[in-house]
Amino acid sequence: MTGLRARQKADKNRRMLEAATRLFREVGYDAARIEDIAERAEVSVGTFYNYYENKGDMLVATVAMEVEEVLEAGEPIVANPPADALEALSALINQYYDHSLVYLSKDMWRTAMAISIQQPDTPFSRRYTELDRALCRQVSTLIQRLQQRGAVMMGIDTAAVGAMFFNNLNMMFTEFVRDEAMSLERLKDDVARQNRPLATLISAPQQQA
């Protein structure tokens, strides 16, 4: 019975998050009402408040849901990456970027980022921060795997280099959501161009030939 209750709770939460993201896209975050989210999710307003204190919590929780799915999608790439460092990084980073607008628009991302900065100590903001660190670790794990396969030079600090790649892709994603005109393809091209010099520097000599 405990497992059934947990599944029912997770299902309600998923319905609310999906209902909220659809409504945020349709009418905007500010205009969306909690009553309408609850109605679309087929739950009571009271049930909504059992899960979330406000719309901001729900929006940041949606980011967490998005990042959890991205991390899972990145696992096969890390487990069996392309042999070339830049190709491997691009495969993983493009997986992140391609998923980024599945649930959230650029406007929703901007709002969620602002909320997480303004309210860093809420459970949902802390979860957002934890998942961001998990993404960073996944990039570092990719560099480590490439090193184990001989594609990246031995002696390279894979955690530090992975953090450098992650910090850049994160900063560039922030620029992307700030610029309504920037396309995903331009974002991916810009990041690949910026990553190329460092990827070349860390590649094993035979990979540079």
C-alpha positions in Angstrom: 0.0 0.0 0.0 2.9 2.4 0.7 4.1 1.9 -2.8 0.7 2.6 -4.3 0.3 5.8 -2.2 3.7 6.9 -3.4 2.8 6.3 -7.0 -0.5 8.1 -6.6 1.3 11.1 -5.0 3.9 11.2 -7.8 1.1 11.0 -10.4 -0.7 14.0 -8.8 2.5 15.9 -8.7 3.3 15.2 -12.3 -0.2 16.2 -13.4 0.1 19.5 -11.6 3.5 20.3 -13.0 2.3 19.5 -16.6 -0.9 21.5 -16.1 1.1 24.5 -14.8 3.6 24.5 -17.6 0.9 24.4 -20.2 -0.9 27.3 -18.5 2.2 29.3 -18.0 2.9 29.0 -21.8 -0.7 29.9 -22.7 -1.3 32.9 -20.4 2.1 33.7 -18.9 3.4 33.0 -15.5 2.0 36.2 -13.8 -1.5 35.7 -15.2 -1.7 32.0 -14.3 -4.0 31.2 -11.3 -3.5 28.4 -8.9 -7.2 27.6 -9.1 -6.8 27.0 -12.9 -3.7 24.9 -12.4 -5.6 22.7 -9.9 -8.6 22.4 -12.2 -6.5 21.3 -15.1 -4.7 18.8 -13.0 -8.0 17.5 -11.6 -7.0 18.1 -8.0 -8.3 20.5 -5.4 -6.7 23.8 -4.5 -6.1 22.3 -1.1 -4.1 19.4 -2.7 -2.0 22.0 -4.6 -1.0 23.6 -1.3 -0.1 20.2 0.1 2.7 20.1 -2.5 3.6 23.7 -3.1 3.4 27.1 -1.3 3.0 29.1 -4.5 3.5 29.2 -8.2 7.2 30.0 -7.8 7.8 26.7 -6.1 6.0 24.9 -8.9 8.0 26.6 -11.6 11.3 25.8 -9.9 10.1 22.2 -9.4 9.5 22.0 -13.1 13.1 23.0 -13.7 14.1 20.2 -11.4 11.9 17.7 -13.3 13.5 18.9 -16.6 17.1 18.5 -15.3 16.4 15.1 -13.8 15.3 13.9 -17.3 18.3 15.5 -18.9 20.6 13.8 -16.5 19.0 10.4 -17.3 19.2 11.1 -21.0 22.9 11.9 -20.7 23.9 8.6 -19.0 24.1 6.6 -22.2 26.4 9.2 -23.8 28.7 9.2 -20.8 28.7 5.4 -20.7 29.7 5.1 -24.4 30.9 8.5 -25.7 32.3 9.3 -29.2 36.0 8.9 -29.3 36.7 12.5 -30.1 36.6 14.9 -27.1 34.8 17.7 -28.8 32.3 15.3 -30.4 31.6 13.7 -27.1 31.1 17.1 -25.3 28.9 18.3 -28.1 26.8 15.2 -28.0 26.2 15.6 -24.2 25.8 19.4 -24.2 23.4 19.3 -27.2 21.3 16.7 -25.4 21.0 19.2 -22.5 20.1 22.0 -24.8 17.6 20.1 -27.0 15.6 19.2 -23.9 15.7 22.7 -22.4 12.5 24.0 -24.0 10.4 20.8 -23.6 8.6 22.1 -20.5 9.8 25.7 -20.2 9.8 28.7 -22.5 12.6 31.2 -22.3 10.4 33.5 -20.2 9.7 30.7 -17.8 13.4 30.0 -17.5 14.1 33.6 -16.7 11.5 33.7 -14.0 12.7 30.4 -12.5 16.3 31.5 -12.4 15.3 34.8 -10.7 13.2 32.9 -8.1 16.1 30.5 -7.4 18.5 33.5 -6.8 16.0 35.5 -4.8 14.8 32.5 -2.7 17.9 30.2 -2.5 16.9 28.5 0.8 13.5 27.0 -0.3 13.5 23.2 -0.8 12.9 23.6 -4.5 15.7 26.1 -5.0 18.1 23.9 -3.1 17.0 20.9 -5.3 17.6 23.1 -8.4 21.1 23.8 -7.1 21.8 20.2 -6.3 20.8 19.1 -9.8 22.9 21.8 -11.4 25.9 20.4 -9.5 24.9 16.9 -10.7 25.0 18.2 -14.3 28.5 19.5 -13.7 29.6 16.2 -12.3 28.2 14.4 -15.3 30.3 16.6 -17.6 33.4 15.8 -15.5 32.5 12.1 -15.6 32.4 12.3 -19.4 36.0 13.8 -19.4 37.1 11.1 -17.0 35.7 8.4 -19.3 37.4 9.9 -22.3 40.6 9.9 -20.3 40.2 6.3 -19.4 39.8 5.5 -23.1 42.9 7.3 -24.1 41.2 10.2 -25.8 42.2 12.8 -23.1 45.7 13.2 -21.8 46.6 11.5 -18.5 47.3 13.9 -15.7 44.4 16.2 -16.6 42.2 17.2 -13.6 39.0 15.9 -15.1 36.8 17.4 -12.3 38.3 20.9 -12.9 38.1 20.7 -16.7 34.6 19.3 -16.6 33.6 22.3 -14.4 35.1 24.7 -16.9 33.1 23.2 -19.7 30.0 23.2 -17.6 30.4 26.7 -16.4 30.6 27.9 -20.0 27.6 25.9 -21.2 25.6 27.2 -18.2 26.6 30.8 -18.8 25.8 30.5 -22.5 22.4 29.0 -21.7 21.7 32.0 -19.5 22.6 34.2 -22.5 20.3 32.1 -24.7 17.3 32.5 -22.4 17.9 36.3 -22.1 17.9 36.7 -25.9 14.5 35.8 -27.5 16.0 35.9 -31.0 18.8 33.4 -30.4 18.0 29.9 -31.8 19.1 26.6 -30.3 21.3 25.9 -33.3 23.2 29.2 -32.8 23.6 28.4 -29.1 25.0 25.0 -29.9 27.3 26.3 -32.6 28.6 29.1 -30.4 29.3 26.7 -27.5 31.0 24.1 -29.8 33.3 26.9 -31.2 34.2 28.0 -27.7 34.8 24.4 -26.5 37.1 23.5 -29.4 40.3 25.1 -28.2 40.1 23.6 -24.7 39.0 20.2 -26.1 42.1 20.3 -28.4 44.4 21.2 -25.5 43.3 18.2 -23.4 43.1 15.7 -26.1 45.8 12.9 -26.2 48.4 13.4 -28.9 47.1 10.7 -31.2 43.7 12.4 -31.1 45.2 15.7 -32.3 46.9 14.1 -35.3 
